[in-house]
Amino acid sequence: MAISRVSFGAMLVVALVFSIFLPAAQAQNLAPAPAPASDGTSIDQGIAYVLMLVALVLTYLIHPMDATSSYRLF
């Protein structure tokens, strides 16, 4: 085991430098994720409005059919 003191000292310095600076080189501060532009509630509300409008139109189209005995749409 003939390791010279110079090469052992050089390996120690290299290991110390790598152990100090290598983790710092990989560290990153990631920016937080941006807030979502739409959380889905506006889409759900739009779908609900469309469905209510369809139900209203169907109600007014079907109601005259109930009032008359001929069951003609127009």
Backbone hydrogen bonds in HBPLUS format (Angstrom, degrees):
<---DONOR---> <-ACCEPTOR-->    atom                        ^
c    i                          cat <-CA-CA->   ^        H-A-AA   ^      H-
h    n   atom  resd res      DA  || num        DHA   H-A  angle D-A-AA Bond
n    s   type  num  typ     dist DA aas  dist angle  dist       angle   num
A0008-PHE N   A0004-SER O   3.07 MM   4  6.26 155.8  2.13 146.6 154.1     1
A0009-GLY N   A0005-ARG O   2.87 MM   4  5.89 153.7  1.94 139.2 146.5     2
A0010-ALA N   A0006-VAL O   2.84 MM   4  6.05 155.0  1.91 147.7 155.0     3
A0011-MET N   A0007-SER O   2.92 MM   4  6.04 157.8  1.97 142.0 148.0     4
A0012-LEU N   A0008-PHE O   2.96 MM   4  6.11 147.8  2.07 139.8 149.1     5
A0013-VAL N   A0009-GLY O   2.94 MM   4  6.19 156.7  1.99 147.4 153.0     6
A0014-VAL N   A0010-ALA O   2.93 MM   4  6.14 164.0  1.96 150.6 155.2     7
A0015-ALA N   A0011-MET O   2.88 MM   4  5.98 160.3  1.92 145.0 150.8     8
A0016-LEU N   A0012-LEU O   2.91 MM   4  6.04 151.4  1.99 142.8 151.0     9
A0017-VAL N   A0013-VAL O   2.88 MM   4  6.09 159.4  1.92 150.9 156.2    10
A0018-PHE N   A0014-VAL O   2.91 MM   4  6.11 166.6  1.93 151.1 155.1    11
A0019-SER N   A0015-ALA O   2.92 MM   4  5.98 152.7  1.99 141.0 149.0    12
A0020-ILE N   A0016-LEU O   3.06 MM   4  6.20 136.4  2.26 140.0 150.3    13
A0021-PHE N   A0017-VAL O   2.89 MM   4  5.97 175.8  1.89 161.1 162.0    14
A0022-LEU N   A0018-PHE O   3.01 MM   4  5.13 150.5  2.10 128.5 136.6    15
A0025-ALA N   A0021-PHE O   3.11 MM   4  6.27 137.5  2.30 142.8 153.3    16
A0025-ALA N   A0022-LEU O   3.21 MM   3  5.18 130.6  2.47  95.9 108.6    17
A0044-ASP N   A0040-GLY O   2.98 MM   4  6.19 162.1  2.02 149.2 154.2    18
A0045-GLN N   A0041-THR O   2.89 MM   4  6.02 152.7  1.97 143.3 151.1    19
A0046-GLY N   A0042-SER O   2.99 MM   4  6.13 151.5  2.07 139.2 146.5    20
A0047-ILE N   A0043-ILE O   3.01 MM   4  6.28 158.0  2.06 150.6 156.1    21
A0048-ALA N   A0044-ASP O   2.97 MM   4  6.19 153.8  2.04 144.0 151.5    22
A0049-TYR N   A0045-GLN O   2.97 MM   4  6.24 154.6  2.03 147.2 153.4    23
A0050-VAL N   A0046-GLY O   3.06 MM   4  6.32 157.8  2.11 147.3 153.0    24
A0051-LEU N   A0047-ILE O   2.96 MM   4  6.19 161.5  2.00 150.4 155.4    25
A0052-MET N   A0048-ALA O   2.92 MM   4  6.13 154.1  1.99 147.7 154.8    26
A0053-LEU N   A0049-TYR O   2.95 MM   4  6.15 152.4  2.03 145.2 152.7    27
A0054-VAL N   A0050-VAL O   2.95 MM   4  6.22 157.0  2.00 150.3 156.3    28
A0055-ALA N   A0051-LEU O   2.94 MM   4  6.16 157.0  2.00 144.7 151.1    29
A0056-LEU N   A0052-MET O   2.90 MM   4  6.11 150.1  1.99 142.9 151.2    30
A0057-VAL N   A0053-LEU O   2.95 MM   4  6.20 162.6  1.98 151.6 155.6    31
A0058-LEU N   A0054-VAL O   2.91 MM   4  6.08 164.9  1.93 151.5 156.0    32
A0059-THR N   A0055-ALA O   2.93 MM   4  6.02 149.3  2.02 140.2 148.8    33
A0060-TYR N   A0056-LEU O   3.07 MM   4  6.35 160.8  2.11 150.5 154.2    34
A0061-LEU N   A0057-VAL O   2.95 MM   4  6.17 139.4  2.12 144.3 156.1    35
A0062-ILE N   A0058-LEU O   2.88 MM   4  5.94 153.9  1.95 148.0 154.3    36
A0063-HIS N   A0059-THR O   2.92 MM   4  5.85 149.6  2.01 146.5 154.3    37
A0065-MET N   A0062-ILE O   2.98 MM   3  5.26 126.7  2.27 105.0 119.6    38
A0066-ASP N   A0062-ILE O   3.29 MM   4  6.74 138.3  2.48 146.7 158.2    39
A0066-ASP N   A0063-HIS O   3.08 MM   3  5.26 130.9  2.33 101.4 114.0    40
A0067-ALA N   A0063-HIS O   3.23 MM   4  6.54 144.2  2.37 146.8 156.7    41
A0068-THR N   A0064-PRO O   3.25 MM   4  6.39 142.4  2.40 145.2 152.1    42
